[in-house]
Amino acid sequence: MIGAMEARMQVRVRRDQGAEDEALGRIMYDAIHHGPSHYSAAERQAWLPAPNSGDGWRARLSAQQVWVAHDGTGPVGFMTLDEDYIDLAFVAAGWQGRVFSRLFLPGSKRRLRDIGGFGPTPV
């Protein structure tokens, strides 16, 4: 049975169109700086001092397949697939620990299986 949270959340696969790129950059920043972390504030600041934005960020997203989770008001998380591996997977801090992974993982596992990439990540 689908819970109320799952009923409000939608995940769609899209090729990057640019409209949500800035929001996805803010989600990544929020997840790193405001979500639970094993890293110190200084380490998180060194990792991502400001939200990703601009041409470089748009180019990175447009080169990948992007899954975006929406809560009805806008994006709350995303995952990217770069050919045969998951490159980015971030959920806004306020949404962490909810239904997000159950919505994303079935589709990403299917896609990875289809291209033969589901298994240990090559080093």
C-alpha positions as CSV (number, residue, x, y, z in Angstrom):
1,M,0.0,0.0,0.0
2,I,1.3,3.4,-0.9
3,G,1.6,5.8,2.0
4,A,0.6,9.5,2.0
5,M,4.2,10.6,1.6
6,E,4.8,8.3,-1.4
7,A,1.5,9.4,-3.0
8,R,2.6,13.1,-2.9
9,M,6.1,12.3,-4.3
10,Q,6.8,11.8,-7.9
11,V,10.0,10.7,-9.6
12,R,10.5,11.1,-13.3
13,V,13.5,10.4,-15.5
14,R,14.5,13.2,-17.8
15,R,17.3,14.3,-19.9
16,D,18.5,17.6,-18.6
17,Q,16.5,20.5,-19.8
18,G,18.1,23.2,-17.6
19,A,15.0,24.4,-15.9
20,E,15.8,22.7,-12.6
21,D,19.5,22.8,-12.6
22,E,19.9,25.6,-10.1
23,A,17.4,23.9,-7.8
24,L,19.4,20.7,-8.0
25,G,22.6,22.5,-7.1
26,R,20.8,23.9,-4.0
27,I,19.5,20.5,-3.0
28,M,23.1,19.1,-3.2
29,Y,24.4,22.0,-1.1
30,D,21.5,21.6,1.4
31,A,22.1,17.8,1.7
32,I,25.9,18.3,2.3
33,H,25.6,21.2,4.7
34,H,22.4,20.6,6.6
35,G,21.8,16.9,6.5
36,P,23.4,14.3,8.9
37,S,27.0,13.9,8.1
38,H,30.2,12.1,9.3
39,Y,32.2,15.1,8.0
40,S,33.1,18.2,9.9
41,A,31.7,21.6,8.9
42,A,35.2,22.5,7.6
43,E,35.3,19.3,5.4
44,R,31.8,20.0,4.0
45,Q,32.8,23.6,3.3
46,A,35.9,22.4,1.4
47,W,33.8,19.9,-0.5
48,L,31.1,22.3,-1.7
49,P,31.6,25.9,-0.6
50,A,28.5,27.1,-2.5
51,P,25.7,25.6,-4.5
52,N,26.6,24.3,-7.9
53,S,25.4,26.6,-10.7
54,G,26.3,28.1,-14.0
55,D,27.5,26.6,-17.3
56,G,29.7,23.9,-15.8
57,W,26.9,22.6,-13.6
58,R,24.5,22.6,-16.5
59,A,27.0,20.8,-18.7
60,R,27.6,18.1,-16.1
61,L,23.9,17.5,-15.7
62,S,23.1,17.6,-19.4
63,A,25.7,14.9,-20.1
64,Q,23.9,12.5,-17.7
65,Q,20.5,10.9,-17.2
66,V,18.8,12.7,-14.3
67,W,16.1,11.4,-12.0
68,V,14.3,14.1,-10.0
69,A,11.9,13.6,-7.1
70,H,9.2,16.2,-6.6
71,D,6.9,16.8,-3.6
72,G,4.3,18.7,-5.5
73,T,6.0,22.1,-4.9
74,G,9.3,21.4,-6.6
75,P,12.3,19.1,-6.6
76,V,13.4,17.6,-3.3
77,G,16.1,15.2,-4.5
78,F,17.9,13.8,-7.5
79,M,20.1,11.1,-8.8
80,T,22.2,11.1,-11.9
81,L,23.5,8.2,-14.0
82,D,26.6,8.8,-16.0
83,E,26.7,6.0,-18.5
84,D,27.2,3.0,-16.2
85,Y,27.4,4.4,-12.7
86,I,25.5,6.6,-10.3
87,D,27.4,9.9,-10.2
88,L,25.3,12.0,-7.9
89,A,22.5,11.2,-5.4
90,F,21.3,13.9,-3.0
91,V,18.1,14.5,-1.0
92,A,17.2,17.8,0.6
93,A,18.0,17.7,4.3
94,G,14.3,18.0,5.3
95,W,13.5,14.9,3.1
96,Q,16.3,12.6,4.2
97,G,15.2,9.3,5.8
98,R,11.8,9.3,4.0
99,V,10.6,7.3,1.0
100,F,13.1,8.7,-1.5
101,S,15.4,5.7,-2.0
102,R,12.4,3.3,-2.5
103,L,11.3,5.6,-5.3
104,F,14.7,5.9,-7.0
105,L,16.4,2.6,-6.6
106,P,14.0,0.3,-8.6
107,G,14.4,2.4,-11.7
108,S,18.1,2.9,-11.3
109,K,18.8,-0.8,-10.7
110,R,16.8,-1.7,-13.8
111,R,18.7,0.8,-15.9
112,L,22.1,-0.4,-14.5
113,R,21.1,-4.0,-15.1
114,D,20.1,-3.1,-18.7
115,I,23.6,-1.7,-19.4
116,G,25.4,-4.4,-17.4
117,G,26.6,-2.1,-14.8
118,F,24.8,-3.3,-11.6
119,G,27.5,-4.7,-9.3
120,P,30.7,-3.5,-7.7
121,T,32.0,-0.2,-9.0
122,P,35.3,-0.6,-10.9
123,V,38.3,1.1,-9.3
